[in-house]
Amino acid sequence: MAVLIILGNVNQFTFANSILAASCKAQEIFSEPLNIIFVIHSEESQARLSNQTDWVEHLQEYGISRDLFAERIIEISSKEESIKKFVSYIEMIIKGSSENSHFMIDLTNGTTLQKNILSVAAYILDLQYVYVIDIIELSKRTKDRGLLNADILVPSYIPAPDSTKLDSIAYLDLSEMFRYKRIVEKHTQKYAAIDPTLSDSKFFQDNLLHSLDLKFSGDRKRDNAIYRIAASSISASIEDLISLLLMKFVFSSQYEKLDRRTLGQKLDMVYSHVENSAPPDFDLEFFKKFNDFIKYLRNSTTHKGRLLTDLERFKAELSVKLSFPFIELYTDIVFPLLSLNSEIQKPKQIKLISSNDIKLDDIFYYGLDGDDTGFILEELFVANSDQEKFKQLSQSVKNAISEIIKFIREKYKKSTIIFDAGDDLLFRGKVSEEDLKSMQEIYYETTSGLTCSIGYGRSFQEVYLALKLAKTQPGKNAVVGIQLV
């Protein structure tokens, strides 16, 4: 399926000409015409094109029906909210299209700002079919203006410069570095969530970024020894993560008991605790082999002489790259497992938070989760609903979470958004009960009748249990705060 993403235009002639050229190009490249045309309008371009019909009739002469158009108004500016709406819409297009879809991007239309953000999106998503009408080439072929024929337009419809070539300038790997920075930020947030008091987020993040700088330096200089240094450096963040887990669940924050233990010994200790508490379906064999492989890579790449062979360089680079899925394994899977086991071993009583329990300097964690979203999805599946209903549900939930985040940031400037995905939101601050209810109202109105539950507490453990408790209330849609005593 050939899919075109195009910006609106107040000039109906340029708009229609670029669509016609894109359709011909799709036939040339994909052996099929355009199947759907996603138009990102400004309010002005939507209004202008809606009041004009010449362009519609011209495209129909070439078999391009008005029914192919899916249009959305997004006023693109440099503001964060505007960019988020644009990103959300592009994400909806990509995820909502079939796996065999071929995407084309047209950069002929729109303002400079609109073209810029669309071209960046194409670069990030690695969409290679980006085209634009070359005005100079077009002028050589005709002096006419207005709605043009395909035989004139197609030779003037040329590929936009391939922005991925920027990555080869001095072998800087710029895009990869920036993407890694986002990955590091995500992992650092998860690392800090294990224990905000014991964790050293600055060291963890700075060391990961420093290790990546070394890795890219090795790429540029083609110096195998630098890869070894990068592998040695990144292992410090890994060891810090493992030590944090051991201090939280094994040694009760006593650093001295960990000082003389090697990374291998620490990993073995974590494995031992997981082995004793893992559920039957937990793949212990994989866990052990992955630990052993990481230990082997770390030891074999950091205890070498200065000169490294290409194989040793490959192993050192692999050690750096595998560090990130290794960190993800421990923050997303091992930590929750250890937490659950800790709660089983040390049961505490749950007490609902009252106004008398809240002090002036108290800071809470708040978790918000949509009610029955999974059940609603099941109903859509059973009812054999078309994909538009699924898209509408997904988009309404995304919009609701976005509006709630906006509400938090505007009213509670010192609050921190820790995590948002799907119908889940986690933030930190001190929010009144009244405003928590207001967030539920925002969710209800934006999703046309869906509800959400909110739980809060002074720790991640408490907010998790509070949210679970809120969802057990009759009718859900509850706000519950707890403390463990």
VODREN-418391 format. One record per atom (N, C-alpha, C, CB): z, y, x. Coordinates in steps of 0.2 Angstrom, whole numbers, plus 2048, in hexadecimal, padded with zeros to 3 digits. Glycine has a CB too. Layout:
BEGIN
ZYX;...
END
This chain:
BEGIN
8007FA804;800800800;800806804;8068007FB;7FB80B803;7FB811807;7FF816804;7F3813808;804819808;80881E805;807825809;81081C805;80682A805;805831809;80C835807;7FF834806;80E83880C;81483D80B;81184480E;81A83B810;811848809;80E84F80A;812855807;80784F807;81185A80A;815860808;811864803;81786580E;8148677FE;81086B7F9;80D8727FD;81586E7F4;8098757F9;80687B7FB;8048807F6;7FF8797FF;8058867F7;80388B7F2;7FC88C7F1;8068927F3;7F88897F6;7F18897F6;7EE8837F4;7EE88B7FD;7EB8837EE;7E987C7EB;7E38797EF;7E787D7E3;7DF87D7F2;7DA87B7F5;7DC8777FC;7D58807F7;7E087A800;7E2876806;7E6870804;7E787B80A;7EA8707FE;7EE86A7FC;7E98657FA;7F286C7F6;7E48667F6;7E08617F4;7DB85E7F9;7DB8647EE;7D98637FE;7D5861803;7D985C808;7D3867807;7DF85D809;7E385880E;7E485280A;7E985C810;7E5852804;7E684B800;7E0847800;7E884C7F9;7DA84A7FF;7D48477FF;7D2844806;7CE84C7FD;7D384880B;7D2846812;7D7840814;7D384B817;7DD840812;7E283B813;7E083480F;7E983D811;7DD835809;7DB82F805;7D582C809;7D98317FE;7D183080B;7CB82D80F;7CD82A816;7C6832811;7D282D819;7D582A81F;7D982481E;7D982F823;7DC823818;7E081D817;7DB817815;7E481E810;7D5819812;7D0814811;7CD812818;7CA81780D;7CC81681C;7CA815823;7CF810827;7C881B827;7D5812827;7DA80F82B;7DD808828;7E081382D;7DE809822;7E280381E;7DD7FF819;7E880681A;7D7801819;7D27FE814;7D57FF80D;7D17F7816;7D880480B;7DA805804;7DC80C803;7E1801803;7DB80F7FD;7DC8167FC;7E48177FB;7D88187F6;7E581D7FA;7EC81F7F9;7EF81C7F3;7EE8267F9;7F58197F3;7F88167ED;7FD81A7EA;7FB80F7EF;80081E7EE;8058237EB;8068297F0;80C81F7EB;80782F7ED;8078357F1;80E8387F0;80183A7EF;8128397F5;81983C7F4;8188437F6;81E8387F8;8198487F2;81884F7F3;81F8527F3;8148527EE;8218567F9;8278597FA;8258617F9;82A858801;8278637F3;82686A7F1;82B86F7F2;82486A7E9;8298757F3;82E87B7F2;82D87D7EB;82C8817F7;8318817E8;8318837E1;82A8877E0;8378877DF;82888B7E5;82288F7E4;81C88A7E4;8228947EA;81C8857E9;8168817E9;81587D7E3;81687D7EF;81B87A7E0;81B8767DA;81887A7D4;8228737D9;81B8817D4;8198857CE;8118877CF;81D88B7CE;80F8887D5;80888A7D5;8038857D4;80688D7DD;80487F7D6;8008797D5;8008767CE;8028737DA;8068777CB;8078757C4;8028797BF;80E8757C2;8018807C1;7FD8847BD;7F68847BE;80088B7BE;7F48807C3;7ED8807C5;7EA8797C4;7EC8827CD;7E48787C2;7E18727C1;7DB8707C5;7DF8717B9;7D88757C8;7D28747CC;7D386E7D1;7D087A7D0;7D986E7D5;7DA8697DA;7DB8627D7;7E086B7DE;7DE8627D1;7DF85C7CD;7D88597CC;7E385C7C7;7D385D7C9;7CD85A7C7;7C98587CD;7C98607C3;7C985C7D2;7C585A7D8;7C88547DB;7C68607DE;7CE8527DB;7D084C7DE;7CE8467D9;7D884C7DF;7CE8477D3;7CD8427CE;7C58407CF;7CE8447C7;7C18447D1;7BA8437D3;7BA83D7D8;7B68497D5;7BF83D7DD;7BF8387E2;7C38327E0;7C183C7E9;7C58327DA;7C982C7D8;7D182D7DA;7C78267DB;7D38337DB;7DA8347DD;7DD8377D7;7DB8397E3;7E18337D3;7E48347CD;7EA8387CD;7E582E7C8;7EC83C7C8;7F28407C8;7F883B7C8;7F28457C3;7F78357C5;7FC8317C4;7FF82E7CB;7FA82B7C0;7FB82F7D1;7FD82D7D7;8038317DA;7F882D7DC;8048377D7;80983C7DA;81083B7D8;8068437D8;81483B7DD;81C83B7DC;81E8417DF;81F8347DE;8218467DB;82284D7DE;82A84E7DE;81E8527DA;82C8527E3;8338547E3;83485B7E6;83784E7E7;83885F7E3;8398667E6;83F8657EA;83A86B7E0;83E8677F0;8438687F5;84286E7F9;8438627FA;8468737F8;8468797FC;848878803;84987F7F8;844877808;84687680F;84787C812;840872812;84D87C815;850882819;85487E81F;854887815;856883823;85A880829;86187E827;85A88582F;86387F821;86A87D81F;86B87681F;86C880818;871873820;87286C820;87186981A;87A86B823;87386C814;87286980E;86B86880C;87586E808;86786D80E;85F86C80D;85C866811;85C87280F;85E866817;85C86081B;85E85A819;85E861823;864859816;867853814;86385180E;86E853812;861855809;85D853803;856851806;85C85A7FF;85385480B;84D85280D;84D84B810;84A857812;85284A814;853843818;85483E812;85984481C;85884080D;85A83B808;853839804;85F83E803;84F83E803;84983C7FF;844838804;8458437FD;84483A80A;83F83680F;84282F80F;83F839816;84982E80F;84C827810;84A823809;853828811;84A827804;8498237FD;8428217FD;84A8287F7;83D825800;836823800;83581D804;832829803;83881D80A;83781780F;83A81180C;83A819816;84081180A;84480B808;841809801;84B80D807;83F80D7FD;83C80B7F7;8358097F7;83D8117F2;8328097FC;82B8077FD;82B7FF7FF;82780B801;8267FC7FD;8257F57FF;8247F4806;81F7F27FB;8267EE809;8267ED810;81F7ED813;8287E6811;81A7EC80F;8137ED812;8107F4811;80E7E880F;8147F9810;81180080F;80F803815;81780480C;80A806815;80780A81B;809812819;80080981C;80C81581E;80E81C81C;80A821820;81681D81E;80882681D;80482B820;80883281F;7FD82C81D;808836824;80B83D823;805842824;81183E828;80584781F;80184D820;805853822;7FD84E819;802856827;80685C829;801863828;80785C831;7FC862824;7F8868823;7FB86D81F;7F286681F;80086B81A;802870815;809872817;80286C80E;80C876813;813878813;81487E818;817873815;81A880819;81C88681D;81D882824;82288981B;81E887829;820884830;826880830;82088A835;82B88282D;83287F82D;831878829;837883829;82D878824;82C872820;82886D824;82887381A;82386F828;81F86B82C;823868832;81986F82F;82786C834;82C86A83A;830865838;83087083D;834865833;838860831;83585982F;83D86282B;82F85A82C;82B85482A;828851830;825856825;826854835;82485183B;82984E83F;820857840;82F85183F;83584E842;83784783F;83B853842;837847838;838841835;83383C836;83884382D;82D83E837;828839839;829836840;82183C839;82B83A844;82D83884B;83283384B;82E83E850;838835848;83E831848;83C82A845;844834844;83882A83F;83782483C;83182083F;835825835;82E823844;829820848;82381E843;82B81984B;82182383F;81B82383B;81582683F;81C827834;811821840;80B823845;805827842;80981D849;80582683B;7FF829838;800830835;7FC824832;80083583A;80283C838;7FB840839;80883E83C;7F9843834;7F3846834;7F384E832;7ED843830;7EE852834;7EE859832;7E685B832;7F285D837;7E585F82D;7DE86282D;7DD867833;7DC865826;7D8866837;7D786A83D;7D387083B;7D4867843;7D687683A;7D287C837;7CC87E83B;7D7882836;7CD87D842;7C787F847;7C287A846;7CA87F84E;7C3874845;7BE86F845;7BA87083E;7C1868845;7BF871839;7BC872832;7B7878832;7C287382D;7B987E835;7B5884835;7AE883839;7B8889839;7AE87E83D;7A787C840;7A387983C;7A9878847;7A6875837;7A1871832;79F87582C;7A586B830;7A487A82A;7A287E824;7A6885824;7A487A81D;7A288A821;7A6890820;7A9891819;7A0896821;7A788C815;7AA88C80E;7B188B80E;7A788680A;7B488E809;7BB88D808;7BC88B800;7BF894809;7C28877FF;7C38857F8;7C387D7F9;7BD8877F4;7C187A7F3;7C18737F3;7BB8707F6;7C28707EC;7BC86C7FC;7B7869800;7B58627FF;7B886A807;7AF860801;7AD859800;7B0854806;7A6858800;7B184E804;7B4849809;7B0849810;7B4842806;7A984980F;7A6849816;7A784E81A;79E848814;7A9854818;7AB85A81C;7B285981F;7AA860819;7B685781A;7BE85781C;7BF851821;7C2856815;7BD84B820;7BF845824;7BE84782B;7BB83F822;7B884982E;7B884A835;7BD850838;7B184C837;7C0854833;7C4859835;7CC857834;7C385F831;7CC851832;7D384E830;7D584A836;7D484A82A;7D984D83B;7DB84A841;7E2848842;7D984F847;7E3843846;7EA841848;7EE84784B;7EB83B84C;7F5848849;7F984D84C;7FB84A853;7FF84F847;7FD84F857;7FF84C85E;80584785D;801852862;804842861;80983D861;81083F865;807836864;815841861;81B844864;81F83F868;81F84785E;81E838867;82283386A;820834872;82082C868;81A837873;81883887A;81D83C87E;81183A87B;82184087B;82684487E;82B840882;829849879;82C83A87F;831836883;82F83488A;83282F87E;82883488B;826832892;826838897;81F830891;82883E894;828844899;82E84289E;82984A895;82C8428A4;8318408AA;83583A8A8;8358468AB;8338368A4;8368308A2;83E8328A0;83782B8A7;83E83689B;845839899;848835893;845840897;844831890;84682D88A;84B832885;84A82788C;848838884;84C83C880;84E83A879;84984387F;84A837875;84B83586F;85082F86F;84583286B;85082B874;854825874;85B828876;85282087A;85C82D87A;86282F87C;866832876;862835881;862836872;86583A86C;867834867;86083E869;86382F866;86582A861;86B826864;85F825860;86C82586A;87282286D;87882686C;871820874;87782D86C;87D83186B;87F831864;87B83986C;87B83085F;87D82F858;881828857;87782F853;87E82385B;88181C85B;88881D85E;87D81785F;889820864;88F821867;894825862;88F82586E;89282A85F;89782E85A;899829855;893834857;895825852;89782084D;89C81B850;89181C84A;89B818855;89F814858;8A681785A;89C81085F;8A681D85C;8AC82085E;8B0821858;8AB827861;8AD823852;8B182484C;8B581D84A;8AC826846;8B181884B;8B4811849;8B980F84E;8AE80C849;8B8811854;8BD810859;8C4814858;8BB812860;8C381A856;8C981E855;8CD81C84E;8C7825854;8C981984A;8CC817843;8D1811845;8C681583F;8D080D84A;8D480784B;8DC80A84C;8D2804852;8DD80F850;8E3812850;8E281A853;8E880E855;8E381F84E;8E2826850;8E6828856;8E282A84A;8EC825856;8F182785B;8F0824862;8F8825859;8EF81D862;8EE81A868;8E781B86C;8EF813867;8E281C867;8DB81D86A;8DA82386E;8D681C864;8D6823873;8D3828877;8CC82A875;8D582787E;8CB82D870;8C482E86E;8BF831873;8C3831867;8C2836876;8BE83A87B;8BC836880;8C284087D;8C1832883;8BF82E889;8B9829887;8C582A88C;8BB826881;8B682087E;8AF82387E;8B981E878;8AE82987A;8A882C879;8A582E87F;8A8831874;8A8832883;8A6835889;8A383088E;8AB83A88D;8A782B88F;8A5825893;89F822891;8AB820894;89E82088B;89881D888;89282288A;89981C881;893828888;88D82D88A;88C82D891;88F834887;89182D895;89082D89C;88C82789F;89782E8A0;88E82289C;88B81B89E;88381B89C;88E81589B;88281E896;87B81F894;877823898;87B82188D;87A82989B;87782D89F;87582A8A6;87B8338A1;8798258A8;8788218AE;87281D8AD;87E81E8B0;8728198A7;86D8158A5;8668188A5;86E81189E;86681E8A2;85F8228A2;85E8248A9;86082789D;8638268AD;8618288B4;85E8228B8;86882A8B7;86181C8B7;85E8168BA;8568158B7;8628108B8;8558178B1;84E8178AE;84A81B8B2;84E8188A7;84C8228B3;8488278B6;8478258BE;84B82E8B5;84C8238C1;84B8238C8;84981C8CA;8528248CB;8498178C5;8488108C7;84C80D8CC;84080F8C9;85280F8CC;85780D8D0;85C8088CD;85C8138D3;85B8018CF;85E7FC8CC;8667FC8CD;85C7F58CF;8687FF8D3;86F8008D4;8738048CF;8718038DB;86F8098CC;87280E8C7;87480A8C1;86E8148C5;8708058BF;8718018B9;8787FD8BA;86B7FC8B8;8797FB8C0;87F7F88C1;8857FC8C0;8807F58C8;8848038C2;88A8088C1;88B8098BA;88880E8C5;8858098B6;88580B8AF;8898058AB;87E80B8AC;8877FF8AD;88B7F98AA;8927F98AC;8877F28AD;8947FB8B2;89B7FB8B4;89F8018B0;89C7FC8BB;89B8068AF;89E80C8AB;89F80A8A4;89A8128AC;89A8078A1;89B806899;8A0801898;894804896;8A17FC89D;8A77F789C;8AD7FA89B;8A77F28A1;8AE80089D;8B580489D;8B6805895;8B580A8A1;8B1807892;8B280988A;8B3802887;8AC80C887;8B07FD888;8B17F7885;8B87F4886;8AC7F1888;8BA7F588D;8C17F388E;8C67F788B;8C27F3896;8C57FE88A;8C9802886;8CA80087F;8C7809887;8C47FE87C;8C47FC875;8C97F5874;8BD7FA873;8C87F0879;8CB7EA878;8D37EB87A;8C97E587E;8D47F087E;8DC7F1880;8DF7F5879;8DC7F6886;8DB7F9876;8DE7FC870;8DF7F786B;8D880186D;8DB7F286A;8DC7ED865;8E37E9867;8D67E8864;8E37E786D;8E97E386F;8EF7E786F;8E87E1877;8EF7EE870;8F57F2870;8F77F2868;8F47F9873;8F27F3864;8F47F385D;8F77ED85A;8EE7F6859;8F47E785C;8F57E1858;8F97DC85C;8EF7DE856;8FA7DD863;8FD7D8867;9037DB86B;8F87D586C;9027E086E;9077E3873;90B7E9870;9047E5879;90A7EB86A;90E7F1867;90D7F786B;9157EF866;9087F986D;9067FF871;9097FF878;90980586D;90B7FA87B;90D7F9882;9087F9887;9137F4883;9067FE88A;9007FE88F;9027FA895;8FF805891;9087FA897;9097F689D;9087EF89D;9117F789F;9087EC897;9077E5897;8FF7E3897;90A7E2890;8FB7E8897;8F47E7898;8F17E989E;8F17EB892;8F57ED8A2;8F37F08A8;8EF7EB8AD;8F87F38AC;8F27E58AE;8F07E18B3;8EC7DB8B1;8F67DD8B7;8EA7DC8AA;8E57D68A7;8DE7D98A8;8E77D58A0;8DA7D48AA;8D37D58AA;8D07D68A3;8CF7D08AE;8C97D88A3;8C67D989D;8C57D289A;8BF7DC89D;8C47CD89E;8C37C689B;8C97C3898;8C17C18A1;8CF7C589B;8D57C2899;8D77C6892;8DB7C489E;8D57CC892;8D67D088B;8D27CD886;8D57D788C;8CC7CC887;8C77C9882;8CA7C2880;8C07C8885;8CC7BE885;8CF7B7883;8D57B887E;8D17B4889;8D97BD87F;8DF7BE87B;8DD7C0874;8E37C487E;8D87C4873;8D57C686D;8D27C0869;8D07CC86D;8CF7BC86D;8CC7B686A;8D17B1868;8C77B286F;8D67B186B;8DC7AC869;8DF7AF863;8E17AC86F;8E07B5862;8E37B885C;8DE7B7856;8E47BF85C;8D77B8857;8D27B7852;8D27B0850;8CB7BA854;8D27AB855;8D27A4854;8D77A284F;8D27A085A;8DD7A4850;8E37A284C;8E37A5845;8E97A584F;8DF7AA843;8DF7AD83D;8D87AE839;8E27B483D;8D37AB83D;8CC7AC83A;8CB7A8834;8C77AA83F;8C87AA82F;8C67A6829;8C17A082B;8C37AA823;8C179B827;8BD795828;8B579782A;8BD790823;8B379C827;8AC79D828;8AA7A282D;8A97A1821;8AF7A4831;8AE7A8837;8AC7A483D;8B57AC839;8A67A6840;8A37A3845;8A67A484C;89B7A5846;8AB7A084D;8AF7A0853;8AB79F859;8B579C853;8A679A859;8A279885E;89E79E861;89E79285C;89B7A185C;8977A785E;89B7AD861;8937AA858;8A17AE85E;8A67B3861;8A87B1868;8AC7B385C;8A97AB869;8AB7A9870;8A57AA875;8AE7A2870;89F7A7873;8997A8877;8977AF879;8947A4875;8987B3874;8967BA875;89B7BE879;8967BE86E;8A17BC879;8A67BF87D;8A57BC884;8AD7BC87B;8A37B6885;8A27B388C;89C7B688F;8A17AB88B;8977B888B;8917BA88E;8927C2890;88B7BA888;8967C588C;8977CC88E;89B7CC894;89B7D0888;8A07C8895;8A47C789B;8A07C68A1;8AA7C289A;89B7C18A0;8977BF8A5;8937C58A8;8937B98A3;8907C88A3;88B7CE8A5;88F7D38A8;8887D189E;8957D58A6;8997DA8A9;89B7D88B0;8A07DB8A5;89D7D28B1;8A07CF8B8;89A7CF8BD;8A37C98B7;8947CC8BA;88F7CB8BF;88B7D18C0;88A7C68BC;88C7D78BD;8887DD8BE;88C7E28C1;8857E08B8;8937E18C1;8977E68C5;89A7E48CB;89D7E88C0;8997DE8CD;89C7DB8D4;8967D98D8;8A07D58D2;8917DE8D9;88C7DD8DD;88B7E28E3;8857DD8D9;8877E18E8;8857E68ED;8817EB8EA;8827E28F3;87F7F08EE;87C7F68EC;8757F48EA;87C7FB8F2;8717F08ED;86A7EE8EC;86A7E98E7;8667EC8F2;8677EA8E1;8667E58DC;85F7E38DB;8697E88D5;85E7DD8D9;8577DA8D8;8557DC8D1;8577D28D8;84F7DB8CF;84D7DD8C8;8517D98C3;8457DC8C8;8527D38C5;8567CF8C0;85D7D28BF;8577C78C2;8607D48C4;8677D78C4;8677DD8C0;86A7D88CB;8617E18C1;8607E78BD;8607E68B6;85A7EB8C0;85C7E18B4;85B7DF8AD;8627DD8AA;8567D98AD;8667D98AE;86C7D78AB;8717DD8AA;8707D28B0;8717E28AF;8757E88AE;8737EC8A8;8757EC8B5;86C7ED8A7;86A7F18A2;86B7ED89B;8627F28A2;86B7E789B;86D7E3895;8747E4893;86B7DB896;8787E4899;87F7E5898;8817EB894;8837E589E;87D7F1896;87E7F7893;87C7F788B;87A7FD896;8767F488A;8737F4883;8787EF87F;86C7F1883;87A7EA881;87E7E587D;8857E887C;87F7DF880;8877ED87F;88E7F087E;88F7F3877;88F7F5884;8897F5875;88A7F986E;88A7F3868;8847FD86D;8877EE868;8887E9863;88F7E6864;8837E4863;8917E586A;8987E286C;89D7E7869;8997E2874;89D7ED86A;8A17F2867;8A17F285F;8A07F9869;89B7F185D;89B7F0855;89E7EA853;8937F0853;89D7E5856;8A17DE854;8A87DF854;89F7D9859;8AB7E3859;8B27E3859;8B57E9854;8B47E5860;8B17EE853;8B47F384E;8B37F1847;8B07FA850;8AD7EE846;8AB7EC83F;8AD7E583C;8A47ED83E;8AF7E1841;8B07DA83F;8B77D8842;8AB7D5841;8B87D8848;8BE7D684B;8C47DA849;8BE7D6853;8C47E1849;8C97E5847;8CC7E4840;8C77EC848;8C77E483B;8C97E2834;8CD7DB834;8C37E282F;8CA7D6837;8CD7D0837;8D47D083A;8C97CB83B;8D57D3840;8DC7D4843;8E07D883E;8DB7D784A;8DE7DD83B;8E27E1836;8E47DD830;8DE7E7833;8E07D982D;8E27D4828;8E77CF82A;8DC7D1825;8E67CD830;8EB7C8832;8F27CB833;8E97C4839;8F27D1836;8F87D5837;8FC7D6831;8F67DC83B;8F87D882B;8FB7D9825;8FE7D3822;8F67DC820;8FB7CD823;8FD7C7821;9047C5824;8F87C1822;9047C782B;90A7C582F;9107CA82D;9087C5836;90E7D082C;9137D582B;9137D9824;9137DB831;9147D681F;9147D9818;9187DF817;9157D3813;9157E4814;9197EA812;9197EB80B;9167F0816;91D7EF809;91D7F1802;9197F7800;9247F27FF;9167F77FB;9117FD7F9;9158017F4;90B7FB7F6;9158087F6;91980D7F2;9148127F0;91F8107F5;9138147EA;90F8197E7;9118207EA;90E8197E0;90D8247EC;90F82B7EF;91082F7E9;90A82D7F3;9168337E9;9178387E4;91783F7E7;91E8377E1;9188447E4;91884B7E6;91E84C7EB;9188507E1;9238487EA;9298497EE;9288467F5;92F8467EB;9238417F6;92283E7FC;91D842800;91F8377FA;91A8477FE;91584B802;918851805;90F84D7FD;91885180C;91A857810;91585C811;91D854816;917862813;912867814;90D86581A;91686D816;90F86281F;90A861824;90785A824;90E86182B;90885681E;90585081D;8FD85081D;90784D817;8FA84B820;8F384B820;8F184481E;8EF84C827;8ED843819;8EB83C816;8E483A817;8EC83D80F;8E3834817;8DC831817;8DA83080F;8DB82B81B;8D483180D;8D2830806;8CC82C806;8D1837803;8CC827802;8C6822801;8C48237FA;8C881B803;8BD8247F9;8BA8247F3;8B581F7F2;8B782C7F2;8B581B7ED;8B08167EC;8AE8167E5;8B380F7EE;8A78157E4;8A48157DD;8A780E7D9;89D8157DD;8A880F7D3;8AA8097CF;8A48057CC;8AF80C7C9;8A57FF7CD;8A07FA7CA;8997FB7CC;8A17FB7C2;8987FE7D2;8917FF7D4;88D7F97D5;8908037DA;8917F47D8;88E7ED7D8;88C7EA7D2;8927E97DD;8917EB7CD;8907E87C6;88A7EB7C3;8967E87C2;8897F17C4;8837F57C1;87D7F27C4;8847FC7C1;87D7F17CA;8777EF7CE;8757E87CB;8787EE7D5;87A7E37CA;8797DD7C8;8767DD7C1;8807D97C7;8787E27BD;8757E27B6;86E7E47B6;8797E87B2;86C7E97BB;8657EB7BC;8617E57BE;8657F07C1;8647E17C3;8607DB7C5;85F7D67BF;8647D77CB;8647D57BB;8647D07B6;85F7D27B1;86B7CF7B3;85F7D97AF;85A7DC7AA;8537DD7AD;85D7E37A8;8527DA7B3;84B7DB7B6;8497E27B6;8477D67B3;84D7E77B8;84B7EE7B7;8467F07BD;8517F27B8;8427F57BB;83D7F77C0;8417FB7C6;8377FB7BD;83D7FB7CB;8407FE7D1;8428057D1;83B7FE7D7;83F8097CC;8418107CB;8488117C9;83D8137C6;84B80C7C5;85280C7C3;85780B7C8;8538077BD;8558077CD;8598067D3;85980C7D7;8568007D7;85380F7D8;8538157DC;85781B7D9;84B8187DC;85681B7D2;85A8217CF;8628207D0;8598217C7;8648197CF;86B8187D0;86D81A7D7;86D8107CF;8698177DC;86B8197E3;86B8207E5;8668157E8;8668247E2;86582B7E3;86B82F7E0;85F82E7E1;86D82D7DA;8728317D6;8798307DA;87382E7CF;87A82A7DD;8808287E1;88082D7E7;8818217E2;87B82D7EB;87A8317F1;87B8387EF;8738307F4;87883A7EA;8798417E8;8818437E6;8758437E2;88483E7E3;88B83F7E1;88F8407E8;88E83A7DD;88E83B7EC;89283B7F2;8918427F6;8918357F7;88A8447F6;88984A7FA;88C8507F7;88184B7FA;88C8507F0;8908567ED;8978567EE;88E8567E5;89A8507EE;8A18507F0;8A38527F7;8A48487EF;89F8507FC;89F852803;89F85A803;89A84F807;89A85C7FF;8998647FF;8A08677FC;8938667FB;8A28647F7;8A88677F4;8AE8677F9;8AA8637EE;8AF8617FD;8B4861801;8B4866807;8B5859805;8AE86680A;8AD86B80F;8AE87280D;8A686A812;8AC874807;8AC87B805;8B487D804;8A887C7FF;8B7878801;8BE87A7FF;8C3878804;8C08767F8;8C2873808;8C787080D;8C3870814;8CA86980B;8C3876817;8BF87781D;8C2873823;8BF87E81F;8C8871822;8CC86D828;8CB866827;8D386F829;8C8864821;8C785D820;8C285A824;8C685B818;8C2853825;8BD850829;8BA84A825;8C084D830;8B384A825;8B0845822;8AF83F827;8A984781F;8B283A826;8B283482B;8AC82F82A;8B983082B;8AB82E824;8A6829822;8A382A81B;8A9822823;89C82981B;899829814;893825814;898830812;893820810;88D81B80F;88D818808;88E816815;887819805;8878167FE;88C81A7F9;88980F7FE;8908167F6;8958197F1;89C81A7F4;8958157EB;89C8197FB;8A381A7FE;8A3820802;8A3814803;8A9823802;8AB829806;8B2829809;8AA82F802;8B382A80F;8B982A812;8BA831816;8BA825818;8BF835814;8C183B817;8C883C819;8BE841813;8C984181D;8D084381F;8D284A81E;8D1841826;8D884B81B;8DA85281A;8E0852815;8D5856817;8E1857812;8E685880D;8E385B806;8EC85C80F;8E2857801;8DE8597FB;8E38587F5;8D88557FA;8E385D7F1;8E785D7EB;8E58577E6;8E78647E7;8E98557E2;8E88507DD;8E38537D8;8EE84E7D9;8E38597D7;8DE85C7D2;8D785C7D5;8E18647D1;8D785D7DB;8D085D7DE;8CD8567DF;8D08617E5;8D28517E0;8CF84A7E0;8CC8497D9;8D58467E2;8CF84B7D4;8CD84A7CD;8C684E7CC;8D284C7C8;8C68537CF;8BF8577CF;8BA8537D2;8C085E7D2;8BB8507D8;8B684C7DB;8B48467D7;8B98497E2;8B88437D3;8B683E7CE;8B28417C9;8BD83B7CB;8B38477C7;8AF84A7C2;8A884B7C4;8B28517BF;8A884E7CB;8A184F7CE;89D8487CE;8A28517D5;8A18437D0;89D83C7D0;89B83A7CA;8A28377D3;89F83B7C4;89D8397BE;89783D7BB;8A383A7B9;8978447BC;8928487BA;88B8477BD;89484F7BA;88C8467C4;8868457C8;88283E7C7;8878467CF;8868397C5;8838327C4;8828317BD;88882D7C7;8838367B9;8828357B1;8878307AF;87B8337B0;88D8307B0;89282C7AD;8958267B1;88F8287A8;8948267B8;8978217BC;89E8247BE;89381F7C2;8A381F7BF;8A98217C2;8AB81F7C9;8AF81F7BD;8B08227CC;8B28207D3;8B98207D3;8AF8257D8;8BC81C7D8;8C381C7D9;8C581F7E0;8C68147D9;8CB8227E0;8CD8257E6;8D48227E8;8CD82D7E6;8D48207EF;8DB81E7F1;8DC8227F8;8DB8177F3;8E38247F9;8E48287FF;8EB825801;8E582F7FD;8EC827808;8F282580C;8F2828812;8F381D80C;8F7827816;8F882A81D;8F4826822;8FF82B81F;8F2820821;8EF81C826;8E9819823;8F4817829;8E4816827;8DE813824;8E180D820;8DA81082A;8E6809823;8E880481F;8EB806818;8EE800823;8EE80B817;8F180D811;8EB81080C;8F6813812;8E681380F;8E181580B;8DD810808;8DC81A80F;8DC80A80C;8D880480A;8DC801805;8D87FF810;8E2800805;8E67FD800;8E78017FA;8ED7FB802;8E78087FB;8E880C7F5;8E180C7F1;8E98137F7;8DB80C7F4;8D580B7F1;8D48057ED;8CF80C7F6;8D77FF7F0;8D77F97ED;8DB7F97E6;8D97F37F1;8E17FC7E7;8E57FD7E1;8E28017DC;8EC8007E4;8DF8077DE;8DC80B7D9;8D78077D5;8D98117DC;8D38037D8;8CE7FF7D4;8D17FA7D0;8C97FC7D9;8D77F87D0;8DA7F37CC;8DD7F77C5;8E07F07CF;8DD7FD7C5;8DF8017BF;8DB8007B9;8E08097C1;8DD8007B3;8D97FF7AD;8D48057AD;8DE7FF7A7;8CE8037AC;8C88077AC;8C680A7B2;8CA80D7A7;8CA8087B8;8C980B7BE;8C98137BE;8C28097C1;8C48167C2;8C481E7C2;8CB8217C3;8C28207BB;8CF81D7C8;8D68207C9;8D78237D0;8DB81A7C8;8DC8277D0;8DE82A7D7;8E58277D8;8DE8327D6;8E58237DE;8EC8207E0;8ED8227E7;8EB8187DF;8F38247E9;8F68257F0;8FB8207F1;8F882C7F1;8FC81D7F7;9018197F8;90481A7FF;8FF8117F8;90A817801;90C817807;910810808;91281D809;90F80D80E;91280680F;919807812;90E802814;91E804810;925805812;9287FE813;92980980C;
END
